[in-house]
Amino acid sequence: MLPRIYYKGHELWTETPYVIPEYSFSVRVESEPVLSYEHSEFKWCSETEARTLLEYDSNKIAAWELFQRLRV
């Protein structure tokens, strides 16, 4: 869950969700990703680099789990 204050325009929300559910997924990528309008760039990186780039604990935990699963 992430606090709503992290989202642009949250001041205009008429309903009162104070936290937003966050989900993490992994997929096998076999070609270069095509980004939606919500994203301007992406980056392939190592586990160490990912740890330094990620801001939120929930993202760091999801990345940690992914790298653990890839080691198996």
LINFENJO-V405065 format. One record per residue. N is the residue number from 1. RES is the residue in one letter. SS is DSSP state (alpha for helix, beta for strand, coil for the rest). OMEGA is omega in whole degrees, -180 to 180 (NA if undefined). Layout:
n->N res->RES ss->SS omega->OMEGA
n->N res->RES ss->SS omega->OMEGA
This chain:
n->1 res->M ss->coil omega->176
n->2 res->L ss->beta omega->177
n->3 res->P ss->beta omega->-178
n->4 res->R ss->alpha omega->-178
n->5 res->I ss->alpha omega->178
n->6 res->Y ss->alpha omega->-176
n->7 res->Y ss->coil omega->179
n->8 res->K ss->coil omega->177
n->9 res->G ss->coil omega->-177
n->10 res->H ss->alpha omega->-180
n->11 res->E ss->alpha omega->-177
n->12 res->L ss->alpha omega->-179
n->13 res->W ss->coil omega->-178
n->14 res->T ss->coil omega->176
n->15 res->E ss->coil omega->-172
n->16 res->T ss->coil omega->172
n->17 res->P ss->coil omega->-178
n->18 res->Y ss->coil omega->176
n->19 res->V ss->beta omega->-176
n->20 res->I ss->beta omega->178
n->21 res->P ss->coil omega->180
n->22 res->E ss->coil omega->-179
n->23 res->Y ss->coil omega->178
n->24 res->S ss->coil omega->180
n->25 res->F ss->coil omega->171
n->26 res->S ss->coil omega->179
n->27 res->V ss->coil omega->173
n->28 res->R ss->coil omega->-179
n->29 res->V ss->coil omega->-178
n->30 res->E ss->coil omega->175
n->31 res->S ss->coil omega->-180
n->32 res->E ss->coil omega->179
n->33 res->P ss->coil omega->173
n->34 res->V ss->coil omega->-174
n->35 res->L ss->coil omega->173
n->36 res->S ss->coil omega->-179
n->37 res->Y ss->coil omega->-178
n->38 res->E ss->coil omega->-175
n->39 res->H ss->coil omega->-180
n->40 res->S ss->coil omega->180
n->41 res->E ss->coil omega->173
n->42 res->F ss->coil omega->-178
n->43 res->K ss->coil omega->171
n->44 res->W ss->coil omega->-180
n->45 res->C ss->coil omega->178
n->46 res->S ss->coil omega->177
n->47 res->E ss->alpha omega->-180
n->48 res->T ss->alpha omega->180
n->49 res->E ss->alpha omega->179
n->50 res->A ss->alpha omega->-180
n->51 res->R ss->alpha omega->-179
n->52 res->T ss->alpha omega->-178
n->53 res->L ss->alpha omega->-176
n->54 res->L ss->coil omega->-176
n->55 res->E ss->coil omega->-172
n->56 res->Y ss->coil omega->-180
n->57 res->D ss->alpha omega->-179
n->58 res->S ss->alpha omega->177
n->59 res->N ss->alpha omega->179
n->60 res->K ss->alpha omega->179
n->61 res->I ss->alpha omega->179
n->62 res->A ss->alpha omega->179
n->63 res->A ss->alpha omega->178
n->64 res->W ss->alpha omega->180
n->65 res->E ss->alpha omega->179
n->66 res->L ss->alpha omega->-179
n->67 res->F ss->alpha omega->175
n->68 res->Q ss->alpha omega->-180
n->69 res->R ss->alpha omega->180
n->70 res->L ss->alpha omega->179
n->71 res->R ss->alpha omega->-175
n->72 res->V ss->coil omega->NA
